[in-house]
Amino acid sequence: MKVSFIKLWLTALWRYGKEQIRNIYFNSKFYNKSLKIEPVARIYDIHNIHVLAELQDKDNKNYLLAKQFKKNIWKINTLKKNKINDLHKFSWLPLIDIKKDKELSKFIIQEWLDLYSNYKSDIWHPTTIAYRLIFWITSAPITIRNEDLIFRSKITNIVLKQALHLSKNLSLIRSKIDRILATFSLILVSTAFEGYKKLLDSSLKKLNDQIKDVLDKQGLIKSKNLEDQFWLLHHLIIIKESLRTSQNPVPETLEDFIEIIGKNLFSLLYSNNTLPLFNGAKHYDCTNFLQFIKLKGYKFNSDNNETNFLFGKIKKLEIIMDANNPPPDEFAQNYQAGCLSFELLNAGVKIITNTGSANNFSKELAYISQSTAAQSSLVINDTSSCQFQKSPLLRKYYGNALLEKSKIIKKEFSQDKVVATLRAAHNGYEQKYATLFERHLVLNGEETLLNGVDTISVAKNEYAFLNFSLRFHVMPDARLIQTNGGDVLISIKNQGWKFQCKNQDVKIENSLYFAEKEKVQETTCIVIEGTLKQEINKIIWSLEKTN
């Protein structure tokens, strides 16, 4: 066993032990008494932050559940854990009709206060608290500005008590993006109640450090997950808007961070307002958020992309390739081994895709979605280009440690009015198979044609005769048909495409698509597979629009 792997185990065991001791302390009467709050002289109404629509429930399932069960809502134990957590976040609260159901919501919150005013591990998880604080504060007429003064006093006390607990334990939130959201919840609390400027100042200082921690030198999120980039921009903008609404000054550093983060996001955003499915991302439509920030006057220059995503746009065609090195372990929680994978769109319709992350589904599906086989890239001997450790203990208490990592060894990009050229190489299979992989893509806007040359170089003769497969995943609503000549015809949303490979066999294979939040979908993919028989192996393929 490697020394580095032993260190991972020791770190995980240490963190596990600390968690057990911490939970005993948090459940003690001593800790509960330590959460003393300062009395509130005045409450400000700052509920008018419309961008919170991105955080609240997208459907009314939880609201209907609360309405149906009323008195027994907190006694339901037949729901899955994540569904119960969603109820405790209160992200369904904005769906309440104040005129019709105000008393219902008051009763449900009162029941919650009676049961959970003191620490309980799952219900007082820092991320859950952050959501709860946000929606209790921004639903002020129902909560902290309720006309029932006794109820108002109770909920105000619990808001401040939870905020104090959260402020002390921000570091317990594993996701750095969720940590920034939690800091926003503390800023919201500190601006809603008079006398909490100290909390505001400390939260803004923490925020500045947190942002520096999650960004690389180019202003891209270190996880290389563009959904994280979106949420980072979202969280910083709602922080800025909440400071404006509460008439507090906006730090210049926050303005600067928003500018660079927004610039990078917009330079990598598809024309249909969705995000590329790389490194843990799921399908997300940013349209509502983009409309909101446009109304608020935010403008981001998206002309110059300085990240390691190679992104070409010609007429209606869009292509993007992931030419990033893997992130550090602390940012690799949802990382996917998709180095040199790519996606292709035409007129806003995705033709070639990655499968998206299954991080919200089962552990088995999460492992599958992290593999290179789930990305539109190269697999050698059924091995991913990065090797993940799979120990549940390590993943929970250390993170998604990468035992072996790929490294980008070449990267080139050029574009004119007609052609975009993307070229990159990685060494992810060098250590195990003495093999290098280079991908060369040429997108022709005049002919609506993508030409690809994938080069697999074997450094040692004894490593020849390795099996390889190149996968090209398609969307679940695409239909694939293979001709007698071996070509594959793709039909999707009134578009027809033809995939050809000149020097290797092509087949159609079943696959899964994980990018939707609520369901796993069956789909298919195109596979070029064969055996490496020489030192330099070139696989030449093309994808051409036929109508």
Summary of the structure (lengths in Angstrom):
residues: 547
radius of gyration: 25.5
end to end distance: 56.3
largest distance: 81.0
contacts: 1780
relative contact order: 0.08
helix: 41%
strand: 24%
